[in-house]
């Protein structure tokens, strides 16, 4: 464990960020999974922008890579088209 107070604080902050990132990542994965199960085109089209926004936020925060976000959005959009 860290001995300096600044390093201890950094460890606390990292743990807090990690928990937050896990929450947002899991929530987005669940939303993607739920979106994939929708069979009606109209409902799918309504939910797609919400999920795409969630994916963009994950990429912006650095939870996932921007290319992975692009791939996810592309796959979801293909199903709509």
Phi and psi in radians as a Rosetta constraint file:
Dihedral C 1 N 2 CA 2 C 2 CIRCULARHARMONIC -1.239 0.35
Dihedral N 2 CA 2 C 2 N 3 CIRCULARHARMONIC 2.628 0.35
Dihedral C 2 N 3 CA 3 C 3 CIRCULARHARMONIC -1.850 0.35
Dihedral N 3 CA 3 C 3 N 4 CIRCULARHARMONIC -0.513 0.35
Dihedral C 3 N 4 CA 4 C 4 CIRCULARHARMONIC -1.468 0.35
Dihedral N 4 CA 4 C 4 N 5 CIRCULARHARMONIC 2.551 0.35
Dihedral C 4 N 5 CA 5 C 5 CIRCULARHARMONIC -1.101 0.35
Dihedral N 5 CA 5 C 5 N 6 CIRCULARHARMONIC -0.653 0.35
Dihedral C 5 N 6 CA 6 C 6 CIRCULARHARMONIC -1.145 0.35
Dihedral N 6 CA 6 C 6 N 7 CIRCULARHARMONIC -0.648 0.35
Dihedral C 6 N 7 CA 7 C 7 CIRCULARHARMONIC -1.232 0.35
Dihedral N 7 CA 7 C 7 N 8 CIRCULARHARMONIC -0.641 0.35
Dihedral C 7 N 8 CA 8 C 8 CIRCULARHARMONIC -1.114 0.35
Dihedral N 8 CA 8 C 8 N 9 CIRCULARHARMONIC -0.740 0.35
Dihedral C 8 N 9 CA 9 C 9 CIRCULARHARMONIC -1.100 0.35
Dihedral N 9 CA 9 C 9 N 10 CIRCULARHARMONIC -0.743 0.35
Dihedral C 9 N 10 CA 10 C 10 CIRCULARHARMONIC -1.054 0.35
Dihedral N 10 CA 10 C 10 N 11 CIRCULARHARMONIC -0.687 0.35
Dihedral C 10 N 11 CA 11 C 11 CIRCULARHARMONIC -1.138 0.35
Dihedral N 11 CA 11 C 11 N 12 CIRCULARHARMONIC -0.703 0.35
Dihedral C 11 N 12 CA 12 C 12 CIRCULARHARMONIC -1.110 0.35
Dihedral N 12 CA 12 C 12 N 13 CIRCULARHARMONIC -0.774 0.35
Dihedral C 12 N 13 CA 13 C 13 CIRCULARHARMONIC -1.127 0.35
Dihedral N 13 CA 13 C 13 N 14 CIRCULARHARMONIC -0.707 0.35
Dihedral C 13 N 14 CA 14 C 14 CIRCULARHARMONIC -1.105 0.35
Dihedral N 14 CA 14 C 14 N 15 CIRCULARHARMONIC -0.705 0.35
Dihedral C 14 N 15 CA 15 C 15 CIRCULARHARMONIC -1.121 0.35
Dihedral N 15 CA 15 C 15 N 16 CIRCULARHARMONIC -0.708 0.35
Dihedral C 15 N 16 CA 16 C 16 CIRCULARHARMONIC -1.134 0.35
Dihedral N 16 CA 16 C 16 N 17 CIRCULARHARMONIC -0.768 0.35
Dihedral C 16 N 17 CA 17 C 17 CIRCULARHARMONIC -1.123 0.35
Dihedral N 17 CA 17 C 17 N 18 CIRCULARHARMONIC -0.690 0.35
Dihedral C 17 N 18 CA 18 C 18 CIRCULARHARMONIC -1.085 0.35
Dihedral N 18 CA 18 C 18 N 19 CIRCULARHARMONIC -0.765 0.35
Dihedral C 18 N 19 CA 19 C 19 CIRCULARHARMONIC -1.093 0.35
Dihedral N 19 CA 19 C 19 N 20 CIRCULARHARMONIC -0.759 0.35
Dihedral C 19 N 20 CA 20 C 20 CIRCULARHARMONIC -1.104 0.35
Dihedral N 20 CA 20 C 20 N 21 CIRCULARHARMONIC -0.789 0.35
Dihedral C 20 N 21 CA 21 C 21 CIRCULARHARMONIC -1.099 0.35
Dihedral N 21 CA 21 C 21 N 22 CIRCULARHARMONIC -0.685 0.35
Dihedral C 21 N 22 CA 22 C 22 CIRCULARHARMONIC -1.073 0.35
Dihedral N 22 CA 22 C 22 N 23 CIRCULARHARMONIC -0.752 0.35
Dihedral C 22 N 23 CA 23 C 23 CIRCULARHARMONIC -1.086 0.35
Dihedral N 23 CA 23 C 23 N 24 CIRCULARHARMONIC -0.892 0.35
Dihedral C 23 N 24 CA 24 C 24 CIRCULARHARMONIC -1.141 0.35
Dihedral N 24 CA 24 C 24 N 25 CIRCULARHARMONIC -0.653 0.35
Dihedral C 24 N 25 CA 25 C 25 CIRCULARHARMONIC -1.129 0.35
Dihedral N 25 CA 25 C 25 N 26 CIRCULARHARMONIC -0.791 0.35
Dihedral C 25 N 26 CA 26 C 26 CIRCULARHARMONIC -1.170 0.35
Dihedral N 26 CA 26 C 26 N 27 CIRCULARHARMONIC -0.716 0.35
Dihedral C 26 N 27 CA 27 C 27 CIRCULARHARMONIC -1.064 0.35
Dihedral N 27 CA 27 C 27 N 28 CIRCULARHARMONIC -0.733 0.35
Dihedral C 27 N 28 CA 28 C 28 CIRCULARHARMONIC -1.194 0.35
Dihedral N 28 CA 28 C 28 N 29 CIRCULARHARMONIC -0.737 0.35
Dihedral C 28 N 29 CA 29 C 29 CIRCULARHARMONIC -1.053 0.35
Dihedral N 29 CA 29 C 29 N 30 CIRCULARHARMONIC -0.701 0.35
Dihedral C 29 N 30 CA 30 C 30 CIRCULARHARMONIC -1.130 0.35
Dihedral N 30 CA 30 C 30 N 31 CIRCULARHARMONIC -0.696 0.35
Dihedral C 30 N 31 CA 31 C 31 CIRCULARHARMONIC -1.137 0.35
Dihedral N 31 CA 31 C 31 N 32 CIRCULARHARMONIC -0.688 0.35
Dihedral C 31 N 32 CA 32 C 32 CIRCULARHARMONIC -1.122 0.35
Dihedral N 32 CA 32 C 32 N 33 CIRCULARHARMONIC -0.769 0.35
Dihedral C 32 N 33 CA 33 C 33 CIRCULARHARMONIC -1.075 0.35
Dihedral N 33 CA 33 C 33 N 34 CIRCULARHARMONIC -0.770 0.35
Dihedral C 33 N 34 CA 34 C 34 CIRCULARHARMONIC -1.134 0.35
Dihedral N 34 CA 34 C 34 N 35 CIRCULARHARMONIC -0.656 0.35
Dihedral C 34 N 35 CA 35 C 35 CIRCULARHARMONIC -1.127 0.35
Dihedral N 35 CA 35 C 35 N 36 CIRCULARHARMONIC -0.693 0.35
Dihedral C 35 N 36 CA 36 C 36 CIRCULARHARMONIC -1.142 0.35
Dihedral N 36 CA 36 C 36 N 37 CIRCULARHARMONIC -0.454 0.35
Dihedral C 36 N 37 CA 37 C 37 CIRCULARHARMONIC -1.439 0.35
Dihedral N 37 CA 37 C 37 N 38 CIRCULARHARMONIC -0.228 0.35
Dihedral C 37 N 38 CA 38 C 38 CIRCULARHARMONIC -1.254 0.35
Dihedral N 38 CA 38 C 38 N 39 CIRCULARHARMONIC 2.245 0.35
Dihedral C 38 N 39 CA 39 C 39 CIRCULARHARMONIC -1.766 0.35
Dihedral N 39 CA 39 C 39 N 40 CIRCULARHARMONIC -0.446 0.35
Dihedral C 39 N 40 CA 40 C 40 CIRCULARHARMONIC -1.344 0.35
Dihedral N 40 CA 40 C 40 N 41 CIRCULARHARMONIC 2.276 0.35
Dihedral C 40 N 41 CA 41 C 41 CIRCULARHARMONIC -1.155 0.35
Dihedral N 41 CA 41 C 41 N 42 CIRCULARHARMONIC -0.666 0.35
Dihedral C 41 N 42 CA 42 C 42 CIRCULARHARMONIC -1.140 0.35
Dihedral N 42 CA 42 C 42 N 43 CIRCULARHARMONIC -0.831 0.35
Dihedral C 42 N 43 CA 43 C 43 CIRCULARHARMONIC -1.118 0.35
Dihedral N 43 CA 43 C 43 N 44 CIRCULARHARMONIC -0.691 0.35
Dihedral C 43 N 44 CA 44 C 44 CIRCULARHARMONIC -1.056 0.35
Dihedral N 44 CA 44 C 44 N 45 CIRCULARHARMONIC -0.763 0.35
Dihedral C 44 N 45 CA 45 C 45 CIRCULARHARMONIC -1.134 0.35
Dihedral N 45 CA 45 C 45 N 46 CIRCULARHARMONIC -0.529 0.35
Dihedral C 45 N 46 CA 46 C 46 CIRCULARHARMONIC -1.321 0.35
Dihedral N 46 CA 46 C 46 N 47 CIRCULARHARMONIC -0.650 0.35
Dihedral C 46 N 47 CA 47 C 47 CIRCULARHARMONIC -1.443 0.35
Dihedral N 47 CA 47 C 47 N 48 CIRCULARHARMONIC -0.432 0.35
Dihedral C 47 N 48 CA 48 C 48 CIRCULARHARMONIC -0.987 0.35
Dihedral N 48 CA 48 C 48 N 49 CIRCULARHARMONIC -0.824 0.35
Dihedral C 48 N 49 CA 49 C 49 CIRCULARHARMONIC -1.059 0.35
Dihedral N 49 CA 49 C 49 N 50 CIRCULARHARMONIC -0.601 0.35
Dihedral C 49 N 50 CA 50 C 50 CIRCULARHARMONIC -1.114 0.35
Dihedral N 50 CA 50 C 50 N 51 CIRCULARHARMONIC -0.788 0.35
Dihedral C 50 N 51 CA 51 C 51 CIRCULARHARMONIC -1.209 0.35
Dihedral N 51 CA 51 C 51 N 52 CIRCULARHARMONIC -0.684 0.35
Dihedral C 51 N 52 CA 52 C 52 CIRCULARHARMONIC -1.088 0.35
Dihedral N 52 CA 52 C 52 N 53 CIRCULARHARMONIC -0.686 0.35
Dihedral C 52 N 53 CA 53 C 53 CIRCULARHARMONIC -1.099 0.35
Dihedral N 53 CA 53 C 53 N 54 CIRCULARHARMONIC -0.716 0.35
Dihedral C 53 N 54 CA 54 C 54 CIRCULARHARMONIC -1.103 0.35
Dihedral N 54 CA 54 C 54 N 55 CIRCULARHARMONIC -0.722 0.35
Dihedral C 54 N 55 CA 55 C 55 CIRCULARHARMONIC -1.122 0.35
Dihedral N 55 CA 55 C 55 N 56 CIRCULARHARMONIC -0.742 0.35
Dihedral C 55 N 56 CA 56 C 56 CIRCULARHARMONIC -1.068 0.35
Dihedral N 56 CA 56 C 56 N 57 CIRCULARHARMONIC -0.698 0.35
Dihedral C 56 N 57 CA 57 C 57 CIRCULARHARMONIC -1.139 0.35
Dihedral N 57 CA 57 C 57 N 58 CIRCULARHARMONIC -0.665 0.35
Dihedral C 57 N 58 CA 58 C 58 CIRCULARHARMONIC -1.100 0.35
Dihedral N 58 CA 58 C 58 N 59 CIRCULARHARMONIC -0.741 0.35
Dihedral C 58 N 59 CA 59 C 59 CIRCULARHARMONIC -1.150 0.35
Dihedral N 59 CA 59 C 59 N 60 CIRCULARHARMONIC -0.692 0.35
Dihedral C 59 N 60 CA 60 C 60 CIRCULARHARMONIC -1.128 0.35
Dihedral N 60 CA 60 C 60 N 61 CIRCULARHARMONIC -0.672 0.35
Dihedral C 60 N 61 CA 61 C 61 CIRCULARHARMONIC -1.329 0.35
Dihedral N 61 CA 61 C 61 N 62 CIRCULARHARMONIC -0.287 0.35
Dihedral C 61 N 62 CA 62 C 62 CIRCULARHARMONIC 1.560 0.35
Dihedral N 62 CA 62 C 62 N 63 CIRCULARHARMONIC 0.226 0.35
Dihedral C 62 N 63 CA 63 C 63 CIRCULARHARMONIC -1.256 0.35
Dihedral N 63 CA 63 C 63 N 64 CIRCULARHARMONIC -0.703 0.35
Dihedral C 63 N 64 CA 64 C 64 CIRCULARHARMONIC -2.186 0.35
Dihedral N 64 CA 64 C 64 N 65 CIRCULARHARMONIC 2.793 0.35
Dihedral C 64 N 65 CA 65 C 65 CIRCULARHARMONIC -1.280 0.35
Dihedral N 65 CA 65 C 65 N 66 CIRCULARHARMONIC 2.623 0.35
Dihedral C 65 N 66 CA 66 C 66 CIRCULARHARMONIC -1.121 0.35
Dihedral N 66 CA 66 C 66 N 67 CIRCULARHARMONIC -0.546 0.35
Dihedral C 66 N 67 CA 67 C 67 CIRCULARHARMONIC -1.238 0.35
Dihedral N 67 CA 67 C 67 N 68 CIRCULARHARMONIC -0.632 0.35
Dihedral C 67 N 68 CA 68 C 68 CIRCULARHARMONIC -1.131 0.35
Dihedral N 68 CA 68 C 68 N 69 CIRCULARHARMONIC -0.701 0.35
Dihedral C 68 N 69 CA 69 C 69 CIRCULARHARMONIC -1.069 0.35
Dihedral N 69 CA 69 C 69 N 70 CIRCULARHARMONIC -0.754 0.35
Dihedral C 69 N 70 CA 70 C 70 CIRCULARHARMONIC -1.109 0.35
Dihedral N 70 CA 70 C 70 N 71 CIRCULARHARMONIC -0.720 0.35
Dihedral C 70 N 71 CA 71 C 71 CIRCULARHARMONIC -1.115 0.35
Dihedral N 71 CA 71 C 71 N 72 CIRCULARHARMONIC -0.753 0.35
Dihedral C 71 N 72 CA 72 C 72 CIRCULARHARMONIC -1.077 0.35
Dihedral N 72 CA 72 C 72 N 73 CIRCULARHARMONIC -0.813 0.35
Dihedral C 72 N 73 CA 73 C 73 CIRCULARHARMONIC -1.110 0.35
Dihedral N 73 CA 73 C 73 N 74 CIRCULARHARMONIC -0.682 0.35
Dihedral C 73 N 74 CA 74 C 74 CIRCULARHARMONIC -1.110 0.35
Dihedral N 74 CA 74 C 74 N 75 CIRCULARHARMONIC -0.792 0.35
Dihedral C 74 N 75 CA 75 C 75 CIRCULARHARMONIC -1.102 0.35
Dihedral N 75 CA 75 C 75 N 76 CIRCULARHARMONIC -0.713 0.35
Dihedral C 75 N 76 CA 76 C 76 CIRCULARHARMONIC -1.205 0.35
Dihedral N 76 CA 76 C 76 N 77 CIRCULARHARMONIC -0.650 0.35
Dihedral C 76 N 77 CA 77 C 77 CIRCULARHARMONIC -1.226 0.35
Dihedral N 77 CA 77 C 77 N 78 CIRCULARHARMONIC -0.603 0.35
Dihedral C 77 N 78 CA 78 C 78 CIRCULARHARMONIC -1.044 0.35
Dihedral N 78 CA 78 C 78 N 79 CIRCULARHARMONIC -0.694 0.35
Dihedral C 78 N 79 CA 79 C 79 CIRCULARHARMONIC -1.117 0.35
Dihedral N 79 CA 79 C 79 N 80 CIRCULARHARMONIC -0.636 0.35
Dihedral C 79 N 80 CA 80 C 80 CIRCULARHARMONIC -1.177 0.35
Dihedral N 80 CA 80 C 80 N 81 CIRCULARHARMONIC -0.718 0.35
